Amino acid sequence: MIAAARAGTMGTLLPLVNRLRQVTLLRYLIASVGALAVDMGSFLALLALAVPAVAASAIGYSLGIVAHWLMSSRKVFADSVAEGGYERTRQKALFVGSALVGLAVTTGVVGSASMAGLDPRLAKLVAIIVSFTVTWLLRERIIFRKSAR
């Protein structure tokens, strides 16, 4: 009876899981969380190795960009990644550019909110949401636009 109940549960969960795997925004969110983990993990590891905070932050952020590109180009937007050559290099450059736009948005939101006297932790949370939205739109509508392939 327990085995039959488990089989029934798995039978209803698998189609749901398969549908969720097809949702590009959800895959992008997971890739973003993974990239953030690489960024923060690298940053904390480098700090533990006595690397100066500014350098550790820059290295961690850069490794996060690389991780995000790898996940995005293989799992999120795999059907619209350029094959190679100039177009692939262009996509990579635009991807890095979008990451820098996200960084500018984050620093702008946190800086503006801090100057206005708001709690920088709350500002950072708002900045994460705004930056995520901006980079998602740039990547989904411009960098990995399906009509461009």
Long-range contacts (C-beta under 8 A, 24 or more apart in sequence): 24-76, 24-77, 24-140, 25-136, 25-140, 27-75, 27-76, 28-72, 28-76, 28-136, 28-139, 28-140, 29-132, 30-71, 31-68, 31-71, 31-72, 31-75, 31-76, 32-68, 32-132, 34-67, 34-68, 34-71, 35-64, 35-65, 35-67, 35-68, 35-71, 36-64, 38-63, 38-64, 38-66, 38-67, 39-63, 39-64, 39-67, 61-103, 65-95, 65-96, 65-99, 68-95, 68-99, 69-95, 69-96, 72-139, 72-144, 76-144, 77-139, 77-140, 77-143, 77-144, 79-146, 79-149, 80-144, 80-145, 80-146, 80-148, 80-149, 81-144, 81-149, 82-149, 91-143, 91-144, 94-138, 94-142, 94-143, 95-139, 95-143, 98-135, 98-138, 98-139, 98-143, 99-135, 101-134, 101-135, 101-138, 102-131, 102-132, 102-134, 102-135, 103-131, 105-130, 105-131, 105-134, 106-130, 106-131
